[in-house]
Every structure is written in structure tokens, then in C-alpha cells.
Amino acid sequence: MSTPTVDLRLLADPALRADPYPLLRQLRAASPLSLMDGMLVVAARHRDCAALLRHPNASSERARSELVPAGLPRGALSFLSLDPPDHTRLRRLVSSAFTPRVVAGLRPRITEVVDALFARIAEQGRADIVADLAYPLPVQIISELLGVPADDHEQFRVWSARLARSLDPQFADPDQQRLDAAAQAREEFERYFGRLIAQRRAHPADDLLSLLVHAESEGDQLTEEELLATCVLLLVAGHETTANLIANAVLALLRQPDQLAALRARPALVEPCVEETLRFDPPVQLTTRIARGPLPVGDTEVPDGGIAVLLIAAANRDPEVFDDPDRFDITRGGTGHLAFAAGIHFCLGAGLARLESAVALDAFAQRVVAPRLATPTVAYKENFNLRGPARLEVEFDAVT
Ligand code: HEM
């Protein structure tokens, strides 16, 4: 354990949004880092984060921690923030919609959506990869899976962004305005889903929403509040993150033209390219766990009720696990990154996110002729946890 030499709050500094990695390297070297009289421990090494994610005393019930600021969005918690047995019960209800077979079956539809997006990009003659590809693809697909009219996405885009922003831990004083905006977004989401749920009760359809409504009507499987929270989770967890993955990958490829050329020459590298982006520039930069009983982190431990902050983005560049970790290399072919976490909360949508990104990147690499960044610097969204470009302007010669 070490005494703090680097300031964790720097993570929230907008000036570091474009490149937090030098700071993350320092935090990793200093980790485990014990703050607030030991009640907050920062884990940034791969082996510490990997062990924490699988530890039975690592609770996801963040709302119960005394260190979490009051006033976080109210409402039932989604299973992302629950422990067993509630977590197990709720996750099981939706996991049938995300099995490898079901996900593989979505490939033709994903390809169709990607083709339509590239047709529009070709017409425009230039692209903002974020607005023209990275966002619309996951929103369209998850909306169809859930059974939410994709035309409504303008409505829920703003609510999602507010909720995503509220996932940034507050190292400084809680920003009440941001918390209020998130609480309001959650209420609007719940009203919106409330109406859709009523419709599905009257007219069930072949979608995830109807499946959940049916489970709720069966009695003891989930309450109406849990049903709402699950819908919001599925809609929000999937699109901000996948959008960042696609944008991060395009950005890395454009900055390392040899990697783009390699992908163009060998289309089979597209899956390794997705994995390398997840390692190199993960869409979810950190997560947290609450200690239920002593929670070991390397040579220290978080006492009962304390918080562990897991810097996934730092663990993914740990030189103990990855050679030359700051190099983006799509031929690495390695797994072992923690971008989707690990253990019982391992991302339920990982297969879907991987497939959507692979189809989008394959089309980008194979069909866009001579793509290049239109601006030398890239503007990032404010979020530092769900981190990604706000815009990614790309010029090209043609789309074939
Ligand atoms: C959980 C990352 C896409 C649904 C998680 C967690 C991470 C993560 C790190 C674990 C958080 C924690 O335990 O603290 C990502 C990334 C994505 C992505 C990087 C895209 C590149 C998706 C998609 C969906 C989804 C497309 C669904 C449509 C979920 C759900 C959970 C989750 C439901 C909660 C799992 C549980 O608590 O058991 N994701 N995710 N995610 N993700 Fe994803």
C-alpha cells in the first residue's frame, strides 16, 4: 500500500479527457492507493482489479454505502447495482435474450442497418462517425430487441446522456444539479416505459419488453419497479458504451494508419481489432465495489462499508499482463482485458457489443476509401467514466 502521491480527483479534470492514460499510469504505479482514512482504496493493477471483481465480499449495492452521496437517482435499482439473490433472479430473466445463438442471429439485421448508415454517409460525402454511425447503430438494435419505437430515440437520447453523466463518481463535492438532472431523466424514462408496458399488457409482441411484462404478470419473478429499472438499464447500458467503442476504434485506426491498412488487408482481424480497442481505450473506464466484510486489494484491504474504485482503463495497460501496453496493435490477438468487467456482473451485452462493432468496423475498413481525420484534435464528451469522443469528423475519397 502507498500513501497518495497523485490526486485521484484529477481524473475528473476536463483537460485530461482526451488522454487520461499518463495519469492512469501514475495511479497504477502508486496503487493500491488508500484514501479517506482507508475507506476508499483505488485498485489499478490488473491482478488487483481482476481479483476484486470476483471477490465474494465485493458488493455492487452502491446505494447502500454511507460514502455514496445522498440524492442519487431514486427508484428501484437495476441488477447492475444488486447482489445475489436479487441480481441472479433479475439477470436470469433477460439473459435468454443475449445468448451467443440469439446474438449471432442478429447479424443480418445489424449488417442491414450498417449498410443503410454507410449509404447515408456516402451521400453526405463526409461523416461524423459518432452521430452517423456509432450512436444510431446500437440505439436501433437495442430498440428493436426491447420493442421500443426507434423513432422515439431523440426523446430518450437526452435522458440517457444525463444518466450516463450521473455514473461518474463524485470525488469532489456532489454536483446537485447533475444529480437532479439524472433523477428527472429517470422519472421521464419510467413514465415513458410505463406507457409502453401498459400497451404490451394489452397487446403482447415478440420482444424483450413483452417477455418481461409476461414475467411480471406471472407474480413473483419481478415487481413493476424492477421491470422499469431493467428496461432503463438495457436501453442505457448498451448504447452509450457501444457508441464509444466504435468511435474509439475508428479514432485509433485513423491515428495508426498501418493498423487500418492491416485490417483492410486481412478482414479476419476485425474481431481482434475490437478486442484491442476494448483493451487500449475502454468505453467504461472504471467501476466501484462496496466492501461487505474485509475486501483485500493487493497488500491492503478495504474495511467493511468502504469503497474500492477499480480503474479498468489502467488495468488494461498493466505491463505485467500486456507487452508494450501503450501500443495499439490489432494483431495482439490477446484477451484478458477487463473492459466488460469479470465475475457475476460480466457485461450481459458483451456479445452484442462485439458483433455490432465488428460489423461497423469491417464496413469502415473495407468500404471507406482513404479516410482521414478532418480535425487534428478530437472533442470529448464531459463524462470521464463512460468516456468517448463527442464528435469524430472524418473525410474520405469515396464509399464503395
Ligand atoms: C454490465 C461494459 C455494452 C448490458 C457491464 C459492466 C461493464 C460493461 C464494465 C460491469 C459493470 C460492473 O459490474 O460494475 C460494457 C461495454 C460495452 C457494453 C464496454 C460496449 C462496448 C452493453 C450492451 C448491453 C449491455 C450492448 C445490452 C444491450 C449490460 C448489463 C450489465 C452490464 C445488463 C449488468 C450485468 C450485471 O450486473 O450482471 N457492461 N457494456 N452492455 N452491461 Fe455492458
Boltz pocket constraint, residues with backbone or C-beta under 6 A from the ligand:
constraints:
  - pocket:
      binder: B
      contacts: [[A, 60], [A, 79], [A, 80], [A, 81], [A, 82], [A, 91], [A, 142], [A, 233], [A, 234], [A, 237], [A, 238], [A, 239], [A, 241], [A, 242], [A, 245], [A, 282], [A, 283], [A, 284], [A, 287], [A, 288], [A, 338], [A, 339], [A, 340], [A, 341], [A, 342], [A, 344], [A, 345], [A, 346], [A, 347], [A, 348], [A, 349], [A, 350], [A, 352], [A, 353]]
      max_distance: 6.0
